[in-house]
Amino acid sequence: MDSSRQTGTAGIDSRFTALFRNHYDEVLGYCVRRTTHADAQDCASEVFVVAWRRIDELQWDTARPWLYGIARGVLANRRRSADRQIRLSRKVSGLAQGTAEDPNVIVVRAEQDAEVMDALSKLKDSDREILILSTWEELTSPEIAVALNISTSAAEQRLHRAKQRFARHLKDIPQDAQFTPRAVKEGGGR
């Protein structure tokens, strides 16, 4: 085998290994917050399979949002597949067709966060996703742009508009309520 090819493959292997070590837990967390834990592990693995195939596209300064963008696609594909399976099961069993309940499983449903979760559920999927990327995943606007494959200015505009729509749904929450990403991740809200 050509020694230059071995060096290239070794370089790709080391880049992927570093990518996996540095970001697996973050990608798994991203997936856990959007689906069941068992499915999240499968999704995270699938994200890194895709990342391996697309390793030449990797920019180290945007690795995390790049992986979140891949995860978003993996989760969307799984959601569509689950929806198709539900429709097929209903059709086969002779049940009336209906809409499937939203497959996004939100890990935290503490009582004090009910208003926040309710307000999130009233938003369009695109607004909800950009708010979650900003708040729970703690991505900056340029990182959100990478994850959503849009320009930074578009990410800033969408985030601003999503925050405005979200605020309209939250207007009845007491002013002293504090909802932090850490509290939400841990199941508490105050």
Sequence and secondary structure as in RCSB ss.txt:
>XXXX:A:sequence
MDSSRQTGTAGIDSRFTALFRNHYDEVLGYCVRRTTHADAQDCASEVFVVAWRRIDELQWDTARPWLYGIARGVL
ANRRRSADRQIRLSRKVSGLAQGTAEDPNVIVVRAEQDAEVMDALSKLKDSDREILILSTWEELTSPEIAVALNI
STSAAEQRLHRAKQRFARHLKDIPQDAQFTPRAVKEGGGR
>XXXX:A:secstr
  HHHHHHHHHHHHHHHHHHHHHHHHHHHHHHTTS HHHHHHHHHHHHHHHHHTGGG  GGGHHHHHHHHHHHHH
HHHHHHHHHHHHHHHHHHT            S   GGGHHHHHHHHTS HHHHHHHHHHHTS   HHHHHHHHTS
 HHHHHHHHHHHHHHHHHHTTTS TT    HHHHHHT   
